[in-house]
Amino acid sequence: MNDLLAARALFGVSLVFHIVFAAVGVSMPLFMVLAEWRWRRTGDPVHLDLARRWAKGVAILFAVGAVSGTVISFELGLLWPRFMAFAGPIIGMPFSLEGFAFFAEAIFLGIYLYGWNRAGPRLHLAAGVAVAVSGAVSAFFVTLANAWMNAPAGFRVDFAGNPVEVGPFTAMFPPGWAHEVVHVLLSSYAATGFAVAGIHAVLLLRHPDHAFHRAALRIAFGVGAVAALLQPVSGDFSARQIAQTQPVKLAALEGQFRTERGAPLRIGGLPDAEREETRWALEVPAGLSLLAFHDPHAEVRGLGAFPREVWPNTRLVHLAFQVMVGLGSIMAVVAIAWIVQRARRREPGPRLLRTIALAGPAGFLALEAGWLVTEWGRQPYTIWGTMRTADAVTPVTGLAAPLVAFLLLYVFLGAMVILLLRRQIAHVPSAPEPSGAPPEVTR
């Protein structure tokens, strides 16, 4: 393994690990707030117990996410110093603002955790809302930086290769930033909602009358289902943006090697870069032209229209994209089934609970696949059309050793998180005791 591949693998593993906690940090505070709000509206002690337990889960995941996020911050400087030297003066603002959002989230989470018997009802609930908003704002600023890497703007490169005439606000909001931000936030809510609902669906299959797990399922899957249904809409906007700003990525996503009008949409298939064809795919006539340009006769540029040295790994990008879209479609179908059941004022039966349990991991698998599409599809560039990944990497050698060390560390941290969350969620009493409720809000 050469050092460039080791650096990419190390940073990729760190991102794959961290993105789970980042997504949970965006979503779980909302679930926590909804549970407390529901308790204050109804006085049901089940929702109080749920809010307290979810708050402890948020604290555990926030701590691990802070550690993995700090590791990524160091890796940006240590593994990609040339990227940071070039991009820092341009997109330093969103990174700095993300830090402020992170600190705000930590402060309000502390108030929420330790304010149950100390803060008034409105102030305590407001602290929870602040945690949820801060988590979403943190993801917002990080995604802006990634959007800039996909569509760099707000600067000009001089003859020496240095950025000049920097416009920080133009760089902060590059073309397509809104589509990417919405897509990331929705994917976080959908992934976390399905995962949490899947856990409680399994427990409901074992204990069908358990009020705690039923209340948790309603809140988590309610949020996840709405996000899963909105996700295809945001995905459509993102695809059209990619068609405009990164046509070679679009061609790789769809295994489109030839430039043609009325290009088909491919479902499945395996791209073969040597033969320049995608085999065994189910093709929907004119589907790609229609989705990418809202015109069934629009021309779609194929990979053959670009030099081979700027092609991403077509097979990996296409397969990751198919996984993302396939799992997202499954989630949307399950969400519709849930909404229909709830519209009939019926509780989900064993069949739907089993379906939700099986679909539980789908959100995070789709989320990971989507980020792989974004990062793999931008190769061989770190900054699209401006800086190649090979030019951004550190000159330091011997990166295979820290790769192995961090792999072991992440496995250990993941196992510890699972054990701690199991204690918080899985082992709950059959009838939550209301005695832990603050007296001033139970009268």
HUKATA-V131446 format. One record per helix or strand of 2 or more residues. SS is the DSSP state (hx for helix, st for strand). FROM is the first residue (numbers start at 0). LEN is the number of residues. If there is no record, write none. Layout:
# HUKATA-V131446
ss->SS from->FROM len->LEN
ss->SS from->FROM len->LEN
This chain:
# HUKATA-V131446
ss->hx from->2 len->40
ss->hx from->44 len->35
ss->hx from->80 len->34
ss->hx from->120 len->30
ss->st from->155 len->2
ss->st from->162 len->2
ss->hx from->167 len->5
ss->hx from->176 len->30
ss->hx from->210 len->35
ss->hx from->246 len->8
ss->st from->259 len->2
ss->st from->264 len->8
ss->st from->276 len->8
ss->hx from->286 len->7
ss->st from->298 len->2
ss->hx from->302 len->3
ss->hx from->307 len->3
ss->hx from->313 len->30
ss->hx from->349 len->10
ss->hx from->361 len->17
ss->st from->380 len->3
ss->st from->386 len->2
ss->hx from->388 len->4
ss->hx from->399 len->27
ss->hx from->433 len->3
ss->hx from->438 len->3
